[in-house]
Amino acid sequence: MPLIPMTDSLLRVRDLSVRFRLPEGEVTAVDHVSFDVAPGEVLGIVGESGSGKSQILFSLMGLLAGNGRVSGAAHFAGQDLLAMSPRALDHVRGVAMSMIFQDPMTSLSPYKRVGDQLAEGLIVHKGLSRRDAGREAVRMLDRVRIPDAARRARSYPHEFSGGMRQRVMIAMALLVKPRLLLADEPTTALDVTIQAQIIDILAELAREIGTAIIFVTHDLGVVARLCDRVIVLYGGRIMEEGPAAPLFAAPAHPYAKGLLHATPRIAAPLTPRLETIAGAPRAGGAMLPGCPFAPRCDQRIDICQTTPPPLKAIAPGRLAACHLTGETA
């Protein structure tokens, strides 16, 4: 499979597949996905619900459900995350990799003060004293713009709003200064004003610390604002990949075009109705013999339903998996 060449990649994922055993049979959630992430880069992974976005992150973090199995390779700083023992992976997760989840209440203990929860990671993984860890926790809460951080560090999660709890999760994830941050739709449940603030915080802190980010979302507006490069995922496969600006300006794959055309635009002229993609999203199940998007594609030809399209270079730095797109030399 051709890949966009990356120099000094921090993360190199090759042929990543995720499958789940269910009573009715095996379901494929991610199908032979490959990509690189460079230090300091923000990579967005977009697609409808059920496209496999979150399962990529869970597999990298070793957090798949018990009935899931993963294959392929994911080399992070020279180590294959998928081949690590649980103990070794736990150390990497605590020091070099962090994750922000969609719902912060599932990751914050309701019985512990916020400051204590932040400090715990520094005590366990960095060997700081409780006093020094507490000071660092307050400093990071202040950096993610939580007012009166020293006082709020003594509060419990239920005393924070949804937006503030998400900022606490960002502070927790960045406190150990990870080399790689995985963000699973962290702004989905927030209003647009809080979304914008959190995106700015992530971008600012990532620039300062040099952290690489994989940002999973279905919100193309968030991706356009935050991400350097984008992967468009459908049915567990990469449909298109490339730098954010040219991909959004001229998407090559019919699915990427459909996603963009279905996104409301304030500056666009008024139309009778918002464009949609016909049919329902494909979420797992037996893999189709051809392109997974073929049943919903209004441009499909016979080969689309019988032969999987290869992921090929269509322009410098851009890839697409479509029989209708031209391949560059």
Secondary structure, DSSP 4 states (H G I P E B T S, - for coil): ------SS-SEEEEEEEEEEEETTEEEEEEEEEEEEE-TT-EEEEE-STTSSHHHHHHHHHT---TTEEEEEEEEETTEEGGGS-HHHHHHHHHHTEEEE-S-GGGTS-TTS-HHHHHHHHHHHHH---HHHHHHHHHHHHHHTT-TTHHHHTTS-GGGS-HHHHHHHHHHHHHTT--SEEEEESTTTTS-HHHHHHHHHHHHHHHHHHT-EEEEEES-HHHHHHH-SEEEEEETTEEEEEEEHHHHHHS--SHHHHHHHHTS--TTSPP-SS----SS----SSSPPSS-TTGGG-TT--GGGGTSPPP-EEEETTEEE--TTS----
